[in-house]
Every structure is written in structure tokens, then in C-alpha cells.
């Protein structure tokens, strides 16, 4: 499974992970998020992307830094969509 189908399946998995496990991790990391001025929030989202890369065949996240970059891009897209 390659291409658009993999991307769509990965998006669904990332969404489900963020709704379930992501909410729990955001709650647990909230004090650290306050101390780091939001950096821990980005790391939790990067962890969700990395985990989706492990769960979805054909979707690969090469490591921590690419996951952080992907989380930052997703955050920026979310910000732009909310702003418009």
C-alpha cells in the first residue's frame, strides 16, 4: 500500500492517536508544557507521529528530528486553518 491510500490511513491513525493517547499524554505533560513554554506539547505530537510511523505500513518517520519537524508543520497548518 503506497501513495494516497497510505497517507490517508496514516492521517486517520494520527488523528485517533491524538484523540486517545495524545489527550492522556497532554494531560500528564501539562506541568512540563508550562515550564518549557509549549515545547513539551510539540514533543508529544512528535511522539504521536513517530508512533503512527510504527503502526502504519508504508508510512515511515525517520527519527526524532523529522517527527518534531512534522509536528511543527502540522501545528502551523492547524494555526493557519484556524486563523482563516
Rosetta constraint file for C-alpha pairs under 8 A:
AtomPair CA 1 CA 5 HARMONIC 6.80 0.50
AtomPair CA 1 CA 6 HARMONIC 6.04 0.50
AtomPair CA 1 CA 57 HARMONIC 7.50 0.50
AtomPair CA 1 CA 58 HARMONIC 6.45 0.50
AtomPair CA 2 CA 6 HARMONIC 5.34 0.50
AtomPair CA 2 CA 7 HARMONIC 7.99 0.50
AtomPair CA 2 CA 58 HARMONIC 6.08 0.50
AtomPair CA 3 CA 7 HARMONIC 6.38 0.50
AtomPair CA 4 CA 8 HARMONIC 6.05 0.50
AtomPair CA 5 CA 9 HARMONIC 6.08 0.50
AtomPair CA 6 CA 10 HARMONIC 5.96 0.50
AtomPair CA 6 CA 56 HARMONIC 7.69 0.50
AtomPair CA 6 CA 57 HARMONIC 7.66 0.50
AtomPair CA 6 CA 58 HARMONIC 6.33 0.50
AtomPair CA 6 CA 59 HARMONIC 6.60 0.50
AtomPair CA 7 CA 11 HARMONIC 6.11 0.50
AtomPair CA 7 CA 59 HARMONIC 7.24 0.50
AtomPair CA 8 CA 12 HARMONIC 6.33 0.50
AtomPair CA 9 CA 13 HARMONIC 6.24 0.50
AtomPair CA 9 CA 56 HARMONIC 7.44 0.50
AtomPair CA 10 CA 14 HARMONIC 6.04 0.50
AtomPair CA 10 CA 52 HARMONIC 6.56 0.50
AtomPair CA 10 CA 53 HARMONIC 7.72 0.50
AtomPair CA 10 CA 56 HARMONIC 6.12 0.50
AtomPair CA 10 CA 59 HARMONIC 6.71 0.50
AtomPair CA 11 CA 15 HARMONIC 6.09 0.50
AtomPair CA 12 CA 16 HARMONIC 6.17 0.50
AtomPair CA 13 CA 17 HARMONIC 6.03 0.50
AtomPair CA 13 CA 52 HARMONIC 6.20 0.50
AtomPair CA 13 CA 56 HARMONIC 7.69 0.50
AtomPair CA 14 CA 18 HARMONIC 6.07 0.50
AtomPair CA 14 CA 48 HARMONIC 6.45 0.50
AtomPair CA 14 CA 49 HARMONIC 6.31 0.50
AtomPair CA 14 CA 52 HARMONIC 5.81 0.50
AtomPair CA 15 CA 19 HARMONIC 6.20 0.50
AtomPair CA 16 CA 20 HARMONIC 6.16 0.50
AtomPair CA 17 CA 21 HARMONIC 5.37 0.50
AtomPair CA 17 CA 22 HARMONIC 5.87 0.50
AtomPair CA 17 CA 48 HARMONIC 6.34 0.50
AtomPair CA 17 CA 52 HARMONIC 7.71 0.50
AtomPair CA 18 CA 22 HARMONIC 4.08 0.50
AtomPair CA 18 CA 23 HARMONIC 6.30 0.50
AtomPair CA 18 CA 45 HARMONIC 7.57 0.50
AtomPair CA 18 CA 48 HARMONIC 6.64 0.50
AtomPair CA 19 CA 23 HARMONIC 5.82 0.50
AtomPair CA 20 CA 24 HARMONIC 6.86 0.50
AtomPair CA 21 CA 25 HARMONIC 6.23 0.50
AtomPair CA 22 CA 26 HARMONIC 5.95 0.50
AtomPair CA 22 CA 44 HARMONIC 7.00 0.50
AtomPair CA 22 CA 45 HARMONIC 7.34 0.50
AtomPair CA 22 CA 48 HARMONIC 6.88 0.50
AtomPair CA 23 CA 27 HARMONIC 6.17 0.50
AtomPair CA 24 CA 28 HARMONIC 6.23 0.50
AtomPair CA 25 CA 29 HARMONIC 5.86 0.50
AtomPair CA 25 CA 44 HARMONIC 6.84 0.50
AtomPair CA 26 CA 30 HARMONIC 5.80 0.50
AtomPair CA 26 CA 41 HARMONIC 6.72 0.50
AtomPair CA 26 CA 44 HARMONIC 6.95 0.50
AtomPair CA 29 CA 33 HARMONIC 6.00 0.50
AtomPair CA 29 CA 40 HARMONIC 6.85 0.50
AtomPair CA 29 CA 41 HARMONIC 7.65 0.50
AtomPair CA 30 CA 34 HARMONIC 6.30 0.50
AtomPair CA 31 CA 35 HARMONIC 6.38 0.50
AtomPair CA 32 CA 36 HARMONIC 6.06 0.50
AtomPair CA 32 CA 40 HARMONIC 6.28 0.50
AtomPair CA 33 CA 37 HARMONIC 5.81 0.50
AtomPair CA 33 CA 38 HARMONIC 4.78 0.50
AtomPair CA 33 CA 39 HARMONIC 6.19 0.50
AtomPair CA 33 CA 40 HARMONIC 4.76 0.50
AtomPair CA 33 CA 41 HARMONIC 5.95 0.50
AtomPair CA 34 CA 38 HARMONIC 6.30 0.50
AtomPair CA 36 CA 40 HARMONIC 6.47 0.50
AtomPair CA 38 CA 42 HARMONIC 6.83 0.50
AtomPair CA 39 CA 43 HARMONIC 6.44 0.50
AtomPair CA 40 CA 44 HARMONIC 6.20 0.50
AtomPair CA 41 CA 45 HARMONIC 6.41 0.50
AtomPair CA 42 CA 46 HARMONIC 6.16 0.50
AtomPair CA 42 CA 68 HARMONIC 6.86 0.50
AtomPair CA 42 CA 71 HARMONIC 6.33 0.50
AtomPair CA 42 CA 72 HARMONIC 6.88 0.50
AtomPair CA 43 CA 47 HARMONIC 6.11 0.50
AtomPair CA 43 CA 68 HARMONIC 6.53 0.50
AtomPair CA 43 CA 71 HARMONIC 7.90 0.50
AtomPair CA 44 CA 48 HARMONIC 6.35 0.50
AtomPair CA 45 CA 49 HARMONIC 6.39 0.50
AtomPair CA 45 CA 68 HARMONIC 7.73 0.50
AtomPair CA 45 CA 71 HARMONIC 5.68 0.50
AtomPair CA 46 CA 50 HARMONIC 6.17 0.50
AtomPair CA 46 CA 64 HARMONIC 7.29 0.50
AtomPair CA 46 CA 67 HARMONIC 4.75 0.50
AtomPair CA 46 CA 68 HARMONIC 4.88 0.50
AtomPair CA 46 CA 69 HARMONIC 7.93 0.50
AtomPair CA 46 CA 70 HARMONIC 7.10 0.50
AtomPair CA 46 CA 71 HARMONIC 5.18 0.50
AtomPair CA 47 CA 51 HARMONIC 6.05 0.50
AtomPair CA 47 CA 67 HARMONIC 7.18 0.50
AtomPair CA 48 CA 52 HARMONIC 6.15 0.50
AtomPair CA 49 CA 53 HARMONIC 6.22 0.50
AtomPair CA 49 CA 61 HARMONIC 7.34 0.50
AtomPair CA 49 CA 67 HARMONIC 6.05 0.50
AtomPair CA 49 CA 70 HARMONIC 7.64 0.50
AtomPair CA 49 CA 71 HARMONIC 7.23 0.50
AtomPair CA 50 CA 54 HARMONIC 6.51 0.50
AtomPair CA 50 CA 61 HARMONIC 5.76 0.50
AtomPair CA 50 CA 63 HARMONIC 7.36 0.50
AtomPair CA 50 CA 64 HARMONIC 7.55 0.50
AtomPair CA 50 CA 67 HARMONIC 6.03 0.50
AtomPair CA 51 CA 55 HARMONIC 6.32 0.50
AtomPair CA 52 CA 56 HARMONIC 5.88 0.50
AtomPair CA 52 CA 59 HARMONIC 7.72 0.50
AtomPair CA 53 CA 57 HARMONIC 7.60 0.50
AtomPair CA 53 CA 59 HARMONIC 5.25 0.50
AtomPair CA 53 CA 60 HARMONIC 4.69 0.50
AtomPair CA 53 CA 61 HARMONIC 5.32 0.50
AtomPair CA 54 CA 59 HARMONIC 7.83 0.50
AtomPair CA 54 CA 60 HARMONIC 7.12 0.50
AtomPair CA 54 CA 61 HARMONIC 7.97 0.50
AtomPair CA 56 CA 60 HARMONIC 7.92 0.50
AtomPair CA 61 CA 66 HARMONIC 6.64 0.50
AtomPair CA 61 CA 67 HARMONIC 6.28 0.50
AtomPair CA 62 CA 66 HARMONIC 6.22 0.50
AtomPair CA 62 CA 67 HARMONIC 7.53 0.50
AtomPair CA 63 CA 67 HARMONIC 6.21 0.50
AtomPair CA 64 CA 68 HARMONIC 6.13 0.50
AtomPair CA 65 CA 69 HARMONIC 6.13 0.50
AtomPair CA 66 CA 70 HARMONIC 6.03 0.50
AtomPair CA 67 CA 71 HARMONIC 6.07 0.50
AtomPair CA 68 CA 72 HARMONIC 6.12 0.50
AtomPair CA 69 CA 73 HARMONIC 6.20 0.50
AtomPair CA 70 CA 74 HARMONIC 6.15 0.50
AtomPair CA 71 CA 75 HARMONIC 6.09 0.50
AtomPair CA 72 CA 76 HARMONIC 6.21 0.50
AtomPair CA 73 CA 77 HARMONIC 6.19 0.50
AtomPair CA 74 CA 78 HARMONIC 6.09 0.50
AtomPair CA 75 CA 79 HARMONIC 6.11 0.50
AtomPair CA 76 CA 80 HARMONIC 6.16 0.50
AtomPair CA 77 CA 81 HARMONIC 6.12 0.50
AtomPair CA 78 CA 82 HARMONIC 6.10 0.50
AtomPair CA 79 CA 83 HARMONIC 6.04 0.50
AtomPair CA 80 CA 84 HARMONIC 6.27 0.50
